[in-house]
Each structure stands twice: as structure tokens, then as C-alpha cells.
């Protein structure tokens, strides 16, 4: 465990980067994901098609392949972002598909009568979605969204393979510098645990706060 | 209904497990006989019982860790699962010393497994491999955990640039430029020491570095010359090596610490193949084809081992502040990894 103690500062810096990666990616993924979910249930066929393509293309590709294509593929056509920004974009896009599908399942759980009542009152589709359906839908999917968030914390390790010194990237660098592998990787696992456990508690807290009492 | 459903759910993980087992069973038989002949040209030598040589002979195969991704040094050809490169040929010549015959008649008496830089010492310590021949620089930090036969090649760190580049002529020209290496590697530390103003973009493997060089994300890639020569050959004239060597990297055969008999055997064997021309023909067939001039083999270093691994505590990768008083160079510092990530400000982890 010496290796972890001697490089404690490095692990802390790396953990901060993982937190930044995760929070930024999730913020973007949440907004995009809710939008995509709204598109998928919208009455406009082209929007439904675009949203379906977005979800199926990104959700069914390994995140490492997406990262490689985005980081090295786009440079070939002249678009180049820094490793950190690239990682945020790829993680956000990938995670947005899971957010979208989760939110869509929440939308489907809202009883049909709610939508019918809204329409009877003369609400347009966006009004219906924002005022009636989504507030109820999002409350029911807090727990599964929490799982998506925790998956994102761990998926963010992909950045470590693309020149970002997050928890994984830092451990890999230590290993390449001949550090003892078990201790180094246990250090990394603990760092991820330190992030994921409170995230789980936070999800539980939010869930209790927003629960609809029935 | 409920019970039937749960039975079906059970079968899914079982099937996945079974598929995994089948896949790994297929994967482990990943060596190819280059020749079907099984008659050894020379009789296998005999070794005293209990030695590593005798044990390898008894189990019928020698397991060697090599690099799988370095053309000219150690490369797996994924289409037919064959292996090529100077390290591969040296490994075969070592195995011939145990089993007799010739490199072409070894067949499945030699097995290659991938040893990436990060797991070389662990593979040796755990006995996953009998030896590691994987562009493995001998240094004192590594000698704390493993022993080295050889060196069998004296490599030098060099610089890879685009063929059209005329601005980089030596390592000091890298100051202020974007340079790619592998996170935490010796190559990275060396370039930080020799060109402190270089902006490092470090990935986890060199193939990403060459991709970044193609894209213009970096203007140079730096690591050992033989590895760079392989990438030049693969690039179809897009890259060139600057040929401004700035370090000495004696490549050794990594093996279990304290096994002096095995080390003496490997050293004798290396001296023999260097004397009878097999070393030179192996070089010509691999690195020579990439345009490297045939060097004279470096003298074998028959050093006195520091004892068994249990006697030494692992002080590798300690922070700079806690430099212990081991043999010279025994304390590696934590990787001074500087990335060009603007948003993250992770400029360095700790400096020596």
C-alpha cells in the first residue's frame, strides 16, 4: 500500500479529474437525454426517427470505439478537441442514450388519463410534456437514473486511455513506472468506490425527497 | 410459471460462462508451428534436476512474455497467430538451448504471451512466464524485483517525426513542441529530463502516439529506436526517425529473481549465439530489414544478484520526497506526467 500513500496527492488530483469528467458529462447527458426522450414520444415522425437513430447508434457501440472514432477520426476531417473535452463529449453522448431510454420508460409509466386530461384542457404537446408528463415521469426514474450516473463514473475511465490523467489514467501511469500492480489498482478501486458510494446515497436521498405519495 | 421463468434466467449467466471458458480454451493454444518437422537437428541437452532448464524441459514448453504490438521487435500477426521480431527470434534461440533442434523445429515447445510494460515484473514474479523478452530495459529499480540475463541489445531512445519535418534534429529541439510518449514510461521520464519544456501528450500505448502524429496533434513521438523503426516501416514513408539517440537502453531477458543457474544458462546461451552468428542473422532478419545497421552485441553483464525478492521491499514508484537509500537508481519517482489537458490542470503528480 506504500505506492498509494506515497502518491496520495496524485490519486486525489486524479479523483478530482474523474469527478469533473463525470459531472460535466452527466449534466450534458441529462439535458440531451431528456430532449431525446421527448423527441421519441413526440407526434412528429422526423423527430422520432432522429431520436431513435441517435439512441440505437450510440447505445450499441462500445464506448472505447466511440472514443477512438471521435478522438482520432474527427481530427482527419479537421475537427480537434483536447483529450478532456473529447472525453466529456463522448461520455455525454453515450450516456444521453441511457438517460433517454430511462426517461422514456418513465414517460410511459404516466397514466394515459393524464395526457388525455391535458389535451382536453387545450395544452399543446410541449406544454403537456413539460407541465404534466415529465414532472411525474422524472420522479419515477430517479433510481434508474442513479444507476446510469454510477455507470458513468466508471465509464469515465475511458478518458484515462486517451491522455487524461483521471483515476484510471493515473494508475496506468504508475503501473508503467513499475509500481506494484495490486496495490496500485486497489488504490484506483477505492478511489472509484469513494465516488460511487456517496453517489448511491445521494440518489436515495433525492428519491425520498421527490417521491409521489400515493 | 414463476419457477419456469427463473430457471430460464439462470441459464443466461451459465451460458455466458461456458462461452467464456470455450473462448479462453481456444485462446490459450495460440502458438503456431512454423514447420511440421519434429526431428530435432541436435539432441536436447541434459540439465541437473531441479534447475529451471530441467523444469522447462520436463513440462515440454518454455513460456516467454513478449510485446505483441511492436513491429520488428515483438509483433503478433493476428491473421495467422504467428509471431515475428527480434525479441521473438532471441526467445526461440533461448528455447533451442533447452530443447535442442532449431528455431524452426520448436513448434509448440515455445509459447508466447503478451507482456505489456506494466505487467512484466508481475508475470515473472508470479511464474506466469519463464522469461520476459519484451524490449525490457535493464535498470536498478527493476532489478529489485527481477533478474536480467544479457543485455542482448543496446537500444537508444530516439525521436520519430513526420518525413517532411526538418525542424527537429535533436532532443533539445523538442522544447516547446508537442511530444507523445506512454504515460509513466521510462521514455517519458527521459524526455522530460532532456527537454523540460516539451509539452507531453501521453497515451497508454504507442500506436495511439503514431495516430496522433499522423493527425498533427503532436509533432514527435519518442521511445526506443528499434520500436520507432518498426513504426517507420509500417507508415509507408510517412514517418522517419531523427537518428539523434539520447539514452542507452540495454535490453535484457527478465527472469525470476535469485535463479542464478538459469541466468548463467541464458547468458552462456546469448554468448554462444552471438559468437556463432545466429544473433546477427536474427537481427538482420528482423530489425535489419527495417534499415537498422547491424551493431556489435553489447557485453553480457554477469552481475551479482541482490538476493531473493522477499529480502527486498518493493520501493518502486515511491514519491520523490521519500527517496530511500537503495542501490543507485533504485528509487523510481512517481510518473511526472504532464498532459496538455487545459481544463483539468493535472500538470504533474510529483516531481523528483
HADDOCK unambig.tbl for C-alpha pairs under 7 A between the chains (distance, minus, plus):
assign (segid A and resid 3 and name CA) (segid B and resid 317 and name CA) 6.41 0.50 0.50
assign (segid A and resid 3 and name CA) (segid B and resid 318 and name CA) 5.88 0.50 0.50
assign (segid A and resid 6 and name CA) (segid B and resid 318 and name CA) 5.55 0.50 0.50
assign (segid A and resid 6 and name CA) (segid B and resid 319 and name CA) 5.08 0.50 0.50
assign (segid A and resid 7 and name CA) (segid B and resid 319 and name CA) 6.00 0.50 0.50
assign (segid A and resid 10 and name CA) (segid B and resid 349 and name CA) 4.81 0.50 0.50
assign (segid A and resid 13 and name CA) (segid B and resid 346 and name CA) 6.89 0.50 0.50
assign (segid A and resid 17 and name CA) (segid B and resid 344 and name CA) 6.20 0.50 0.50
assign (segid A and resid 75 and name CA) (segid B and resid 215 and name CA) 6.11 0.50 0.50
assign (segid A and resid 76 and name CA) (segid B and resid 215 and name CA) 6.29 0.50 0.50
assign (segid A and resid 82 and name CA) (segid B and resid 341 and name CA) 6.27 0.50 0.50
assign (segid A and resid 83 and name CA) (segid B and resid 341 and name CA) 6.33 0.50 0.50
assign (segid A and resid 84 and name CA) (segid B and resid 341 and name CA) 6.00 0.50 0.50
assign (segid A and resid 84 and name CA) (segid B and resid 343 and name CA) 6.91 0.50 0.50
assign (segid A and resid 161 and name CA) (segid B and resid 203 and name CA) 6.05 0.50 0.50
assign (segid A and resid 161 and name CA) (segid B and resid 204 and name CA) 5.48 0.50 0.50
assign (segid A and resid 162 and name CA) (segid B and resid 203 and name CA) 5.51 0.50 0.50
assign (segid A and resid 163 and name CA) (segid B and resid 201 and name CA) 6.19 0.50 0.50
assign (segid A and resid 163 and name CA) (segid B and resid 202 and name CA) 5.19 0.50 0.50
assign (segid A and resid 163 and name CA) (segid B and resid 203 and name CA) 4.71 0.50 0.50
assign (segid A and resid 163 and name CA) (segid B and resid 339 and name CA) 6.57 0.50 0.50
assign (segid A and resid 164 and name CA) (segid B and resid 341 and name CA) 6.85 0.50 0.50
assign (segid A and resid 165 and name CA) (segid B and resid 346 and name CA) 6.85 0.50 0.50
assign (segid A and resid 173 and name CA) (segid B and resid 183 and name CA) 4.63 0.50 0.50
assign (segid A and resid 173 and name CA) (segid B and resid 184 and name CA) 4.12 0.50 0.50
assign (segid A and resid 173 and name CA) (segid B and resid 335 and name CA) 6.34 0.50 0.50
assign (segid A and resid 174 and name CA) (segid B and resid 184 and name CA) 5.96 0.50 0.50
assign (segid A and resid 174 and name CA) (segid B and resid 317 and name CA) 6.78 0.50 0.50
assign (segid A and resid 174 and name CA) (segid B and resid 334 and name CA) 6.60 0.50 0.50
assign (segid A and resid 174 and name CA) (segid B and resid 335 and name CA) 6.18 0.50 0.50
assign (segid A and resid 175 and name CA) (segid B and resid 118 and name CA) 4.89 0.50 0.50
assign (segid A and resid 176 and name CA) (segid B and resid 117 and name CA) 5.94 0.50 0.50
assign (segid A and resid 176 and name CA) (segid B and resid 118 and name CA) 4.56 0.50 0.50
assign (segid A and resid 176 and name CA) (segid B and resid 183 and name CA) 6.82 0.50 0.50
assign (segid A and resid 176 and name CA) (segid B and resid 184 and name CA) 5.01 0.50 0.50
assign (segid A and resid 176 and name CA) (segid B and resid 185 and name CA) 5.28 0.50 0.50
assign (segid A and resid 177 and name CA) (segid B and resid 184 and name CA) 4.92 0.50 0.50
assign (segid A and resid 177 and name CA) (segid B and resid 185 and name CA) 5.59 0.50 0.50
assign (segid A and resid 177 and name CA) (segid B and resid 317 and name CA) 6.26 0.50 0.50
assign (segid A and resid 177 and name CA) (segid B and resid 335 and name CA) 6.25 0.50 0.50
assign (segid A and resid 178 and name CA) (segid B and resid 118 and name CA) 6.34 0.50 0.50
assign (segid A and resid 178 and name CA) (segid B and resid 316 and name CA) 6.21 0.50 0.50
assign (segid A and resid 178 and name CA) (segid B and resid 317 and name CA) 6.40 0.50 0.50
assign (segid A and resid 179 and name CA) (segid B and resid 316 and name CA) 5.41 0.50 0.50
assign (segid A and resid 179 and name CA) (segid B and resid 317 and name CA) 4.93 0.50 0.50
